[in-house]
Amino acid sequence: MRSRIKFPLPNGIVLSILLCTAVFFGSCKEETTNDDALLLALAASGGCAPYEWGLPSNVPDPVVPSDNCQTEARVELGRHLFYDKALSRDESMSCASCHFQSRAFADGKERPRGIVHAGHPTGELHARNAQHLTNVAYNSKLTWNNPLLASLEGQARVPLFSESGPNSIVELGLQNTDYLSTIQADETYRNLFEQAYDGNITEQNVRFALAAFQRSMMSFDSSWDKFTRGAGSATPAQVRGFELFNGEVAECFHCHGGFNFSDSSLHSNSGALEFAYHNNGAYSDSEYDSKATVGLEEITGLGSDRGKFRAPSLRNLGLTMPYFHDGSVNCASPPSDPTNQSAMEACAREALREIVDMYRAGGDALKRGQTVGSSVDTTLIRPFTISDSDRDDIVEFLLALTQWDFATDSRFSNPRQANPRFGP
């Protein structure tokens, strides 16, 4: 079955206090609502001055925590910090080292590595693929499989400070707050912090500024978006693909619905906090024994959560290969230059056709003659019949969700390209 859960939102930052933890997660109801709590939460998030998101009229504002109101000053400060290698133990990596703007803030690798440190001469290999950050402000849960990470402010601690463990690696490897001295010594930073946080250069405000910058990464201007707004055109194949995507044969929309093409979302018009975890049928239960990650089971300890991951947004698929939680699906010859749009589009088309073929066979495990995973919702992940032409139409629709100029938008670019400390 799917793990689909609705929780009332207690506030914009700390959601984990109401979440079922690994000890008693199994007692959670699949559907829970509390309108009063949601209203209180949205009211708490509304204590900020209006921010101009630049969104189309059909897209709601994201929810912003009232203790980290979105301002231009905080976004700009976060942009500098995002590209600053001073935020790693040896100043060799930045957030941008695993989240390239040219790839919609994914990294083009199956799985990323952290900094080099004792016992790991090439860095530790992450268990999961680096997710793109397109419209991350709308994600009700962050990362592939951890429902306890619910805010960008809190999630930032993981790459900054995580240590080697059963389900974690050293990423940026910070061990203390010495990096703040480097920031304090920088006049540009002193000015930016003055504008953003009254000059308070703290570990918390570093994380809060990073969160503000990531919330600004909006992408709602693909060719399909323009078509739906009456400002552009779509091909007949893309329109047919849209209809198949939302039809009851392929049923793609169940996991990838809504304006952000994901079933885990939170925004100013939300009626409940919704998030879901799915087993997409990629591997059998026994095959997961040899995989680097087993999904939601790592958090809940429940075998019934084996192979379940959050369904990511399908926006900017032309930039975000390889796909899936382990980066296991890509084209045969991935282009090294992500600015080559025709090559990227061709690669994405090849990989997406493989994915649709996987789903119409009832999942890759079944396609390869393996046993379907016990947590697979077979009402959705099951063989269905469409023609190759239908498959290709679905892929053309998916590619139309890519906003190619998002990858070059100066608002998200490295602000200090001449300084070698800043960059990927």
Secondary structure, DSSP 8 states (H G I E B T S, - for coil): --EEEEE----SS--GGGS--TTTGGG--S----HHHHHHHHHHHT-S--------TTS------GGG---HHHHHHHHHHHTBGGGSTTS---GGGT-BGGGTTB-SSSS-B---BTTBTT--B-SS-----TTGGG-SS-TTT-TT---HHHHTHHHHH--SBTTB--SS---SSTHHHHHHT-HHHHHHHHHHHTT---HHHHHHHHHHHHHT-----SHHHHHHTTSS---HHHHHHHHHHTSTTT-GGGTS-TTTT-S-B--TT-SSEEEEEEE-SSS-TTGGGGSS--BTHHHH--GGGTTEEE----TTTTTS-SBSTT--B--SS--S-TT-HHHHHHHHHHHHHHHHHHHHBTSHHHHTT----TT--TTTSSB----HHHHHHHHHHHHTT--GGGGG-GGGS-TTTTSTTB--
